[in-house]
C-alpha cells in the first residue's frame, strides 16, 4: 500500500514554501529508490520504521527524526522496508535562508539533523510531530514553526534572486552567469556570492541541475525525442555531454534511466518560484 499527496502552504508562507508532500507506504520487503537533485532544499520528518539514506557524501540510518537536506550535486539512495511515513517541506529555491541562521551553502551535499544543528526549536517540533497521528495537524505544527522563524534576508537581494531564478527557469538553465548578474544590477562576483548564500550552491552548479531537470521535463513531454535532439534543445554541448551529466545527477545514462523509470521533472512539472 502506498499513499502520496502534495499540499500547498498557507498564503503567508507561499512566497517561501513551494509545497508539502506526504508519503506513507508499507512494504514487506526492502525497497530502494534513487533520489536525484531537484534544485530545492527540503526539510523531512520521518516516522515509522528506520530508513537508510546513502550517497557518495554520507550514509545514515534515519529513525523518527527531522533532516534538513541541502542542495545535492549528485544522487543518493533511499532504502526502506515495513511502514514508513514521511512529511516533507519543499522550499522555494531562493528562500530557505529566511528560516535558518546558518548559511545555506553549509548544507550543500549534506543531510543535517536537528541535533547536529543544535536547533532546540526544531528538536521540539520533531518530538511533537513524532507523536501526532494526523498529517494535517503535523503540517499545522510545521507552519506554526516556520512562521515563528520567518526572518527574510534583505528584501532587495531576495527580489534579485527571485528575478534571476525566474530567468533561469524561463531559459531552462541556458543563460550566462554574467547576464544574470547584469539583469539584477550586480557584478558577477557579487551575484555569485549572494546567489550561493540564498540557494546553497553556486550559480554554475545550479544551472547544471536546472538543465538536467529541463532534459527530464522534455523527455517527460516528448518521449520519442532522440538523445541528440534532446542535447541540442536543452543546451548541452553535444550528446556525450548530456550522457555525462545524466551519470553525475542520476547514476545512469539517459538510455539506462529510461529503462528503470519514467522521466519526471520535480523542478519543472510544478511552478517553481
Number of C-alpha atoms within 10 A of each C-alpha: 7 11 10 11 10 12 13 12 19 12 9 10 16 14 15 23 25 22 20 20 16 19 15 16 16 16 13 9 8 10 11 13 11 14 18 22 24 21 27 23 25 24 19 22 25 22 23 17 15 19 22 15 19 18 17 10 12 11 15 12 12 17 15 20 19 27 23 19 19 25 27 27 20 20 19 23 16 16 16 22 18 15 17 20 19 18 23 21 22 20 24 22 26 28 23 27 23 18 18 15 12 11 15 23 19 14 18 19 22 18 23 17 20 18 13 9 15 10 13 11 12 19 16 13 19 23 13 13 23 17 11 12 10 9 14 12 12 20 20 13 16 22 18 12 16 18 12 11 14 15 13 14 15 9 9 10 16 19 14 21 24 21 16 22 23 14 16 21 21 11 15 23 23 19 15 12 18 14 14 23 20 13 14 17 12 17 14 14 12 11 24 19 13 18 25 20 19 23 27 28 25 18 22 13 15 26 22 20 27 24 23 28 28 27 27 26 21 20 21 16 14 11 13 9 12 12 18 13 11 20 19 14 14 23 20 20 10 15 17 14 13 23 17 15 21 24 17 16 22 21 18 17 18 21 11 13 15 14 11 9 9 11 19 17 21 18 21 18 14 10 10 18 18
